């Protein structure tokens, strides 16, 4: 086959255009910071990039779930702690009112204090976190307790997926905390009645129920505290996984700026040399062809 001057021109032009495309790609990589500019150019690395992005999105969702779980659990722990404090204060009132030397008027004053503590207990049962009832079970938009202590929530458990194959329950419902086993409202009602009746023996008899209630709340606090620690450890593990995954994504996706700068300079040098050589070989005709 005879090689014509036009064919030679075409080959030189194609080479120059190739250098221009290479420089444009390198410039884009440097400007964007991303080495991968299309699925077709680096199919294996591009497919790996897609998998890594999907894994990162999954980790981000688990981290969000653990954050929500920890917030809810810590709010519940705070509520349980205040319930225990109410019961402990009522117990102190019972010990004082159960002493035979305590005058009747002091027992009446203590009865008023216990009545206020009972109101506080209802308020604690209706505690909210971000407008959601902590102790309402699944009925998070309802007010769990009526003023008389009647529970109007349900026994639903609120779960969160915190890692692949790992879940946690973030709540205790109001029935198990305030009513099942030792009924905390009944314990305070009985104490208040005994104090108003000026009956020191009945006041002393109300103490074991308060002790049982305090013990129940302490068990809830211990159990939830341990679970909170587990979720916090899971969150730390997710953070470590995110750092490792980010490093892998950077290695796969990001532009090596130093190398890209060197490559760009090399491409530019070759490009300039190609233009100079073509100008010497073909003169203005090739330059006109490029235009």
Buried (B, 14 or more C-beta within 10 A) or exposed (E): EEEEEEEBBEEBBEBBEBBBEBBEBBEEBBEEEEBBBEEEEBEEBBEBBEEBEEBBEEBEEBBEBBBBBBEBBBBBBBBBEBBBBBBBBBBEBBBBBBEEEBEEEBBEBBBEBBBEBBEBBBEBBBBBBEEBBBBBBBBBEBBBBEEEBEBBBBBEEBEBBBBEEBEBBBBBBBBBBBBEEBBBBBBBBBBBBBBBEBBBEBBBBBBEBBBBBBBBBBEBBEEBBEBBEEBBEBBEBBEEBBEEBEEBBEEBBBBEEEEBEEBBEBBBEBBEEBBEBBEEEBEEEBEEBBE
